[in-house]
């Protein structure tokens, strides 16, 4: 009995499609980014050298929300957190490809008023990031717990999902004041009052490569780009401090 043969083209086309799919996944890079860093991450992705043949895809949310997603299997290749703890816990859980690296330190500012004493005014509403999931929210909460601002405890306090949303609530005139990252205020040319750094825990931004083999090379290349002197200079101009300074 003669066994029917399949035309060569019928075999080659599916194999070619499969190969293209594998290559596409190998060149993909999905980056989980703390919402406070989203505008900067998008800027860096846009300026990422074309010779890497990768268009990084950014997903932004609070650091805590992204940590939970990764813990439950979200296929990110790189995590840019707004703290040191979340990447460290992922590494301890065996979900990191190597040790987390600090790439920037953030600063908090008050927008909506020129004097920090307004934080003691209960008549002025205030937006902060959610302290339960956002490092900038936890820092804001530490500021509000200072004796000088106890009088403002009865104010309307809006806890946004993340630092970027806290800034947007102020932009939309939903609140009178907001405690937000300095780079957001600088990017949108908003007048602000600096918060002394010793009023809250350090806001260290850490990056970690995750255990996604098909994204490993792309994640390594982007990490190198993130830590390069040119990118670090750009972040400094945007309002971030260096990790060692």
N, C-alpha and C positions, 0 to 999 in steps of 0.2 A: 504494500500500500504506500503510495507516494504521500509524504507529508507536505502540506502546502507551505510555501515559503512566504515570508512577509517582505514586502518591498523595502529596500534599503532606506528610502526616504521616510518611511513610516517609523523606522527605528531611530534614525538620526535626529529627526525633529524633536521628539520628546526628550531625548538625551541632551540635545542642545539647550532646550528650555530649562531642563533641570540644572545644567551647568551654569547658565546665566543667573538662575535663582540663587544658587550657592554663592556665586561671585558677588551678587547684589547684597546678600546678607553679610558676606565677609567685609564688604566696603561700607556697611551701614554703621552708624554710631548714634545710639540713643542716649542722651544725657539727661539725667535727673538734676534739676537746678533749684536751689532754694529761691523762693519768689523774690526775695530782696535783691538777688543777683541776676534776675531774669534780663533786664535791659542790657546789662554788661555782657552776659552770656550770648545774647542775640547779636550784639555788636561784634564780639570775638568770632562767633560762628560765621558771620558775614565776611569778615576779613581773613578767615582761615585760608592759608595758602592752597591754591587750586591743585598744586602738584600732589596733594595727598589723595585726590580723587574721592573725597568724602564730603558730603553735605551734612554736617551734624544736625540732628533733630533734637530740639529742646522741649522738655516737659517741665513746667514750673509749678511748684506748690510749696507749702510750708515744709521745713526740714523734717519735722515729725511725721507728716503725712507721707512724704517720699520714703522715709526710713521704713514705715509700715508696709508700703507697696513692695519695696525690695525684699523685705523679710518674707513676704507672701508670694514671691516669685516673679515680680515685674521684671521684664528682660532689658534692664538698662545696662549699658556698658561702662558708664562713668557716673559718679555721684558727686555733685558739687554742693556740699552742705554749708550751712551757716554756723556750724559748731564743730568741735572736735569729737564730741561724745558719740554722735550717731554713726559716723564712719568707723570709729574704734569698735563699737558694738557689732557692726556688720563684719568687721575683720575677726572679732572673737567668735562669731557664729560660723566662720568659714566661708563667708560670702564675698570676701575681698581677694583680689588677685595679688595684692601686695600691701605694704604699709600705707596708711593715709598720709597725705602731704598737705601742710598748710600752704595756702597760696595768697592769702590776704587777711587783713584784720579790719573789721568794720567800725564805724563810729555812728553814734546816735545824735540826732539834732531835734530841736523843737521847731515846728513850723506853725504859723498862725499868730505868733506874738514875738516881740523882740526881747522880752525879759523872761527869764526862767521863773521868776516869782509868780507868774500867771498860773503855774501849775498848782498853786495853793488856792486858786479862785474856784469855788464850787459852782459858780454861775456859768463857767465856760466848759463846754463839752469837749471830750478828748477821745481820739482814736489811737489804739495801740494794736500790735499784732497779738494774736492769741497766745498767752504765756504757756498754755498746755502743749502747743506744737511748734511754736516759733521762737528761736533763740532771741530775736530782737524784741519779742513780746515779754520774755522773761527779764531781759535787761530793763525794759520800760517799767515793769512792775517793781523792780528793785529801786528804781529812781523814785517812783511814787510813794514808796514806803519810807522815804527819808522824812525826818522830823519836820523839816521846813515845809513839806507839802501835805501834811496830815489834814490841814484845814480844807483841802480840796477833795477829801475822800467821798463826799456826798454828791459829787458831780455826776453827770451822765458820762459813763465810761463805755465806749464801744470797742469790743474786742473783735477785730477783723480776723479773717482766716489766716492772713499773713501780712508781712510788712508792706508789700506792694499795695494790697487792698486798703490798708490803713491810710496810706498816702492818697489813694484814689478817693476815699471817703472825704478827706479834707478838700481835695480838688473839686468835688461835687457839692461843697458847702453843706455836707451832712453834719459835720462837726466843726467846732471853732478852732481846735488845736489837734496836732498829731505828733507823736514821737516816731520818727522814721529814720532810716539810714541816710547818712550824709550824701552818698552818691545819687540818690533819688532827688534830693533837693537841688543838688548841683546840676543834674541832667536837665531838669525842668526850670532852672533859674529861679528858684523859690527862695525868698529871704528866710533865714533860719538862725537859731541860736544854738551854739555848740553845747553839748552835755559833757562835763568833765569825765574822762574815761574811768576814774576811780570811783565813780558813783554806781558802777555796775560791773558784773563779771565780764571778762574779755570776750569780744565778739570775733572769734577766730573762724575763718572759712577754711574748711579742709576738703580736699578732693581725694577720691579713692577709686581705683579701677576695680570693677566687679567681675565675678567669675562667669563671663559670657565669652566662650572661646571664639566664636565667630566675630566678635567685636574687639578682641584683645589687641590686635595690632593698631586698629584705629584709635582705641582708647589710649594706648601708650603714646601714640603720636600727638594726640590732643593734649595729653598731660604735659608732654615736653613743651608744646606750644604755650600752654598756660603758665608754666614756670619759667619761660624764657625771659631774658632781660627786657626785650621790647614789650612783651605783654605786661610784665610787672610795671614798667614805666607808664603804660597806658592806664593800668588800674590805679596807680598813684595819682595820675592827673584826674581820674574820675572821682577821687575822694577816699580811696582805701589806703590803709597803712601797710607797711611791709611786715612780714611775720617776725622779723628779727629786730624791728626798730620800734 
